[in-house]
Amino acid sequence: MSQAHLAYESRVNLGSYYTPPEIVGTAWEMIAPYLRSQMTVIDSACGYGDFLKDRGQAITIGCDIDETAIEVAQKHNDGVRFFQTNALCDVSRAKFGIPEESYLIVVGNPPYNDKTSLIRQSIKRVDFEIDDDLACRDLGISFLRSYDKLGADLVCVLHPLSYLIKSTNFRLLKEFTANYRLIDGLLISSWEFPESAKHTPFPIVLALYERDTQGMTYDFIRSFRFRIDGKNGFCLSDFDYIAGYVDKYPKKKNRPTYHDSLFFWTMRDINALKRNRTFVENYSTNTIVIDKQKLDYYAYIDVFKRNLHRLPFYFGNCDVLIDDDLFKQYKSAFISDTVRHHPFLKKHFQIGPIAEQQTDSELDTYFKLLFREHHL
Ligand SMILES: C[S@@+](CC[C@H](N)C(=O)[O-])C[C@H]1O[C@@H](n2cnc3c(N)ncnc32)[C@H](O)[C@@H]1O
């Protein structure tokens, strides 16, 4: 393992998961058309410096907060100026000796560490200063904002796809989205990083951004076609999502009013659905009180959960997908399947159940039509 000098806890807190060489190579292929002789290249979270190869640039800079990483990087990279420092504090070109007029390219794989996510919460802490205008609950978002502060002209970095496709995250990027435009994005599974392979994979994007006063809106991202190895690409707006049909979160006045109220677990994205339950028998603050007019759609989500193995990793942060017209055609199969798994729901549905074999074959057809070329 590359970042072997760090104990597990430090790896989590520094987000130190070094990048496999093939991905570094792909990043440089994406940058190639933009290379100039008078440019500066910086990786401000450089680890052992694997992104810092000589591509004919005038100045190459590596920075990391981790002292040992910088010592190793110095041994392997001649001609690179290294800084052992916190890249998120007092950010400016002057800090790294980058000429104001230089065309600046940022490369690398900054740490992503959401301080508020529950995963590995017990050991998480960030104990370095972050400039007020960069501070955010997720370190990776702070890093993206720091590239804007450096006035980078081109940015080619890896980061979770969720920064772009979840609208709440997208808004957190602030000035970054006002000043940069995505020009290429290749989707990579977190399983490409050996240490992440134990967990449910999440999508990472190898993203190329160019400085652009037009910036980008969330709608621009919704219609952006991301590249996937060996496939046609993935675009959010190719699909319709369940958020338009049900409540995903408990409402403010979310109290069961009838003795036969039905409950559903809060929904976030597809990866959360993988871990969580759907219909639950008891009320809690994490449950939605189901509006029975929409019960069919909750049955839909319940069936969808049992079919998640059909979907590739890059849907992990999306909402549940739906084709409403097609769903209406196959509704009895969905309801039969839900009732088979949750017999207590039987009395709530009007549609009579159909045979198990027919149900399975109709669901198979539905999901193949819905996922099209993405179906696994
Ligand atoms: C995902 S690793 C990437 C290392 C290297 N760029 C690569 O891809 O192989 C993230 C790196 O960010 C460094 N790091 C974390 N917080 C930092 C900070 N505030 N300033 C500078 N480096 C930081 C970690 O020490 C770690 O080496």
The ligand as an SDF file (V2000), in Angstrom:
LIG
                    3D

 27 29  0  0  0  0  0  0  0  0999 V2000
   -6.0690   11.5020   -1.3380 C   0  0  0  0  0  0  0  0  0  0  0  0
   -4.4560   11.9100   -0.7530 S   0  0  0  0  0  0  0  0  0  0  0  0
   -3.7250   12.3090   -2.2690 C   0  0  0  0  0  0  0  0  0  0  0  0
   -2.2560   12.1860   -2.3420 C   0  0  0  0  0  0  0  0  0  0  0  0
   -1.7110   12.2970   -3.7560 C   0  0  0  0  0  0  0  0  0  0  0  0
   -2.1080   13.5290   -4.4030 N   0  0  0  0  0  0  0  0  0  0  0  0
   -2.1870   11.1290   -4.5720 C   0  0  0  0  0  0  0  0  0  0  0  0
   -3.2190   11.2300   -5.1970 O   0  0  0  0  0  0  0  0  0  0  0  0
   -1.5530   10.0720   -4.5630 O   0  0  0  0  0  0  0  0  0  0  0  0
   -4.7460   13.4250    0.0540 C   0  0  0  0  0  0  0  0  0  0  0  0
   -3.5320   14.1110    0.6430 C   0  0  0  0  0  0  0  0  0  0  0  0
   -3.9690   15.3490    1.2070 O   0  0  0  0  0  0  0  0  0  0  0  0
   -3.1280   15.6530    2.3160 C   0  0  0  0  0  0  0  0  0  0  0  0
   -3.7800   16.6960    3.1150 N   0  0  0  0  0  0  0  0  0  0  0  0
   -4.8690   16.5860    3.9200 C   0  0  0  0  0  0  0  0  0  0  0  0
   -5.1810   17.7650    4.4470 N   0  0  0  0  0  0  0  0  0  0  0  0
   -4.2840   18.6670    3.9550 C   0  0  0  0  0  0  0  0  0  0  0  0
   -4.1050   20.0730    4.1220 C   0  0  0  0  0  0  0  0  0  0  0  0
   -4.8960   20.7840    4.8860 N   0  0  0  0  0  0  0  0  0  0  0  0
   -3.1000   20.6600    3.4460 N   0  0  0  0  0  0  0  0  0  0  0  0
   -2.2840   19.9480    2.6310 C   0  0  0  0  0  0  0  0  0  0  0  0
   -2.4010   18.6280    2.4590 N   0  0  0  0  0  0  0  0  0  0  0  0
   -3.4010   17.9850    3.0990 C   0  0  0  0  0  0  0  0  0  0  0  0
   -2.9610   14.3020    2.9850 C   0  0  0  0  0  0  0  0  0  0  0  0
   -1.8390   14.2990    3.8240 O   0  0  0  0  0  0  0  0  0  0  0  0
   -2.8450   13.3700    1.7690 C   0  0  0  0  0  0  0  0  0  0  0  0
   -1.5050   13.1760    1.4210 O   0  0  0  0  0  0  0  0  0  0  0  0
  1  2  1  0
  2  3  1  0
  2 10  1  0
  3  4  1  0
  4  5  1  0
  5  6  1  0
  5  7  1  0
  7  8  2  0
  7  9  1  0
 10 11  1  0
 11 12  1  0
 11 26  1  0
 12 13  1  0
 13 14  1  0
 13 24  1  0
 14 15  1  0
 14 23  1  0
 15 16  2  0
 16 17  1  0
 17 18  1  0
 17 23  2  0
 18 19  1  0
 18 20  2  0
 20 21  1  0
 21 22  2  0
 22 23  1  0
 24 25  1  0
 24 26  1  0
 26 27  1  0
M  CHG  2   2   1   9  -1
M  END
$$$$
